[in-house]
Amino acid sequence: MPQRRTVTLTDEQRQQLLHHRDHDPRPDLRERCAAVLKVADGQSPYAVAREGLLRPRDPDTLYQWLGYFQAEGVAGLLAHRHGGPRRRCL
């Protein structure tokens, strides 16, 4: 049976994630931080992806966010944002 993916946070990392989750103006970053915090608190990544966020996500997406966080910290969640530039109104 495969091991469940977990995240262990230092106090500093937890405080950074809480700050970004509660105060960052970018909703995608708030969602990513909330997901990492839920996994760190012991929830299954699959359950968080399917039922623990505002919108259901593909579990592979959440696993990718966890990989970014484990490799680079909060900076990894910031650096790997998706989406193109917004269109300007004429």
C-alpha positions as CSV (number, residue, x, y, z in Angstrom):
1,M,0.0,0.0,0.0
2,P,1.5,3.4,-0.9
3,Q,2.4,5.9,1.8
4,R,0.1,8.9,2.3
5,R,1.8,12.1,1.4
6,T,2.3,14.4,4.4
7,V,3.8,17.8,5.1
8,T,5.7,18.7,8.2
9,L,5.8,22.5,8.9
10,T,8.1,24.6,11.1
11,D,6.5,27.3,13.1
12,E,7.9,29.9,10.7
13,Q,6.4,28.1,7.7
14,R,3.0,27.7,9.4
15,Q,3.0,31.4,10.2
16,Q,3.8,32.3,6.6
17,L,1.1,30.0,5.2
18,L,-1.5,31.4,7.7
19,H,-0.5,35.0,6.8
20,H,-0.9,34.3,3.0
21,R,-4.1,32.3,3.5
22,D,-5.7,35.1,5.5
23,H,-4.3,38.3,3.9
24,D,-3.0,37.8,0.4
25,P,-4.9,39.5,-2.4
26,R,-4.4,36.6,-4.8
27,P,-7.2,34.0,-4.4
28,D,-5.2,31.2,-6.0
29,L,-2.4,31.6,-3.5
30,R,-4.8,31.7,-0.6
31,E,-6.3,28.4,-1.8
32,R,-2.9,26.8,-2.2
33,C,-1.8,27.9,1.3
34,A,-5.1,26.6,2.8
35,A,-4.6,23.2,1.1
36,V,-1.0,22.8,2.3
37,L,-2.2,23.7,5.9
38,K,-5.0,21.1,5.8
39,V,-2.6,18.4,4.6
40,A,-0.1,19.4,7.3
41,D,-2.9,19.1,9.9
42,G,-3.4,15.5,9.0
43,Q,-6.0,15.4,6.3
44,S,-5.6,13.2,3.3
45,P,-4.4,15.2,0.2
46,Y,-7.0,13.3,-1.9
47,A,-9.8,14.4,0.5
48,V,-8.6,18.0,0.6
49,A,-8.5,18.1,-3.2
50,R,-12.0,16.6,-3.7
51,E,-13.9,18.1,-0.7
52,G,-11.7,20.4,1.4
53,L,-11.5,23.5,-0.8
54,L,-14.1,25.9,-2.2
55,R,-14.0,24.0,-5.6
56,P,-13.1,20.4,-6.1
57,R,-9.6,20.0,-7.6
58,D,-7.9,17.2,-9.4
59,P,-5.8,15.4,-6.7
60,D,-2.8,15.6,-9.0
61,T,-3.0,19.4,-8.8
62,L,-2.8,19.3,-5.1
63,Y,0.1,16.8,-5.2
64,Q,1.9,19.3,-7.5
65,W,1.3,22.1,-5.0
66,L,2.7,20.0,-2.2
67,G,5.8,19.3,-4.3
68,Y,6.3,23.0,-5.0
69,F,6.0,23.8,-1.4
70,Q,8.3,21.0,-0.2
71,A,11.0,22.0,-2.8
72,E,10.8,25.8,-2.4
73,G,8.5,26.8,0.4
74,V,5.9,29.5,0.0
75,A,8.1,31.0,-2.8
76,G,7.4,27.8,-4.8
77,L,3.7,28.3,-4.5
78,L,4.2,31.9,-5.7
79,A,6.5,31.0,-8.5
80,H,4.4,28.3,-10.2
81,R,1.2,30.2,-10.6
82,H,-0.8,29.5,-13.8
83,G,-2.8,31.7,-16.1
84,G,-1.9,34.3,-18.6
85,P,-1.9,38.0,-18.5
86,R,-5.3,39.6,-18.1
87,R,-6.9,41.2,-21.2
88,R,-7.1,45.0,-21.0
89,C,-10.4,46.7,-21.9
90,L,-10.2,49.2,-24.7
